[in-house]
Amino acid sequence: MVKRHDLTALVLIAFTAASAMAQEPGPGPFPPPKTEPPIVTPGKTSADPPSDAIVLFNGKDLSHWRGKDAGAAKWNMRESYVEVAPGTGDITTSDKFGDVQLHIEWATPAVPKGEGQERGNSGVFLMDRYEVQVLDSYDNKTYFHGQAGAVYKQHAPLVNASRKPGEWQTYDIVFHAPRFDDQGKVIDRARVTVLHNGVLIQNNVEIYGNTYHDRPALYIAHPPEEPLHLQDHGNTVRYRNIWIRRL
Ligand code: MG
């Protein structure tokens, strides 16, 4: 006769063996990595640029940016921020980037005007084509994959962490650039993680391709590094404290 505790032991052994078979071993503790992680001095707060960041905008000038047709960026410089000058077009960095960590601060107009997509719309375009939406989503309904923090028309944010119109908000973005083969086929899709005001809203989601508002996303091969651009969507959205780290 099999006693109950014997049976329990048998089941336990069988379960342990099965789970051991299902697991792939990870790398062992040896050999240890040969290169020491570089020393980086963090900013005073997590909003301040660490020592290895490229400061794209420090509130003083637009020297890292250009406007339409590679001309001067025409957005309005204010005391410590830059504001979209509607109709002047997007502004684009002179530098190009692939995998990055990006910090950017923005504010939509303090007096809200318009509804849905017309209220405080702008956007952070990674590699010139993958948009993380900027929008006044405080008490302003729109389609969910078009609200603040959405990967536009692809992924709604996990939560709505929006502050009130006129208040400064932050995005901390970790972006993994897509990889293409020699034929231009995507072999590793872009991925993005976004924290909005410190709250995780995109958790390493896959990007399906270029941002379009009227048709499905689609990958079109591009170089491994491309500029970052900020969208002029006709609303006077403000930006400040923009820094980026190549990964
Ligand atoms: Mg937009």
Boltz pocket constraint, residues with backbone or C-beta under 6 A from the ligand:
constraints:
  - pocket:
      binder: B
      contacts: [[A, 121], [A, 122], [A, 123], [A, 131], [A, 133], [A, 134], [A, 231], [A, 233]]
      max_distance: 6.0
